[in-house]
Amino acid sequence: MTATTTPPRRPSPGERRARRERLATWITLSVVLVICAAAGFGACAMALSWWVDEAPTPAAVDGMSATGRVSVDAAGRISLEDVFAR
């Protein structure tokens, strides 16, 4: 039996080069976009962080640390002897 269909046409070297250049352009733009998005997210995260507050309001009763009341209670109830005894 003989095949009646023609084999698929191979792209010319110029077409392959153009396709490679388009692909390289899109990959480059995508990488730059991801880097810029990560830098923007990091900048927003740092700007909204309590670390950059000029005068952060302490959350603990002692007025010194920035931990919450739950952290202070847990630290007071659990001693190192209890941790190592388990």
C-alpha positions as CSV (number, residue, x, y, z in Angstrom):
1,M,0.0,0.0,0.0
2,T,1.3,3.4,-0.9
3,A,0.8,6.5,1.3
4,T,-1.3,9.2,-0.5
5,T,-0.4,12.0,1.9
6,T,2.6,14.2,1.6
7,P,5.1,14.3,4.5
8,P,4.8,17.4,6.8
9,R,6.8,20.4,5.6
10,R,9.9,21.2,7.6
11,P,10.3,24.9,8.6
12,S,13.0,26.8,6.8
13,P,16.1,28.0,8.8
14,G,14.7,31.5,8.7
15,E,11.4,30.4,10.2
16,R,13.2,28.4,12.9
17,R,15.4,31.3,13.8
18,A,12.4,33.7,14.0
19,R,10.5,31.2,16.2
20,R,13.6,30.8,18.5
21,E,13.9,34.6,18.8
22,R,10.2,35.0,19.7
23,L,10.5,32.2,22.3
24,A,13.7,33.8,23.8
25,T,11.9,37.2,24.0
26,W,8.9,35.7,25.8
27,I,11.2,33.8,28.2
28,T,13.3,36.9,29.0
29,L,10.2,39.0,29.6
30,S,8.6,36.4,31.8
31,V,11.8,36.1,33.9
32,V,12.0,39.9,34.3
33,L,8.3,40.0,35.2
34,V,8.8,37.4,37.9
35,I,11.8,39.2,39.4
36,C,10.0,42.5,39.4
37,A,6.9,41.0,41.0
38,A,9.1,39.3,43.7
39,A,10.9,42.6,44.4
40,G,7.6,44.5,44.6
41,F,6.1,41.9,46.9
42,G,9.2,42.1,49.2
43,A,9.1,45.9,49.2
44,C,5.4,45.9,50.2
45,A,6.0,43.3,52.8
46,M,8.8,45.2,54.4
47,A,6.9,48.5,54.3
48,L,3.9,47.0,56.1
49,S,6.1,45.1,58.6
50,W,6.2,46.1,62.3
51,W,10.0,46.0,62.0
52,V,10.0,49.4,60.3
53,D,7.8,51.1,62.8
54,E,9.4,54.1,64.4
55,A,7.8,53.5,67.8
56,P,6.3,50.0,67.8
57,T,3.6,49.5,70.4
58,P,4.6,46.6,72.8
59,A,2.1,43.9,73.1
60,A,3.5,42.3,76.2
61,V,2.6,43.3,79.7
62,D,6.2,44.1,80.5
63,G,6.2,46.9,77.9
64,M,9.4,45.8,76.4
65,S,8.8,42.9,74.0
66,A,6.6,42.7,71.0
67,T,5.2,39.3,71.8
68,G,1.6,38.8,72.7
69,R,0.1,37.9,76.0
70,V,-0.3,34.2,74.9
71,S,3.4,33.9,74.2
72,V,4.3,35.3,77.7
73,D,1.8,33.0,79.4
74,A,3.2,30.0,77.5
75,A,6.8,30.9,78.4
76,G,5.8,31.3,82.0
77,R,4.1,27.9,82.3
78,I,6.7,25.9,80.5
79,S,10.1,25.7,81.9
80,L,13.2,24.1,80.4
81,E,13.1,21.3,83.1
82,D,9.6,20.4,81.9
83,V,10.8,20.3,78.3
84,F,13.8,18.1,79.0
85,A,11.9,15.8,81.4
86,R,9.6,14.6,78.6
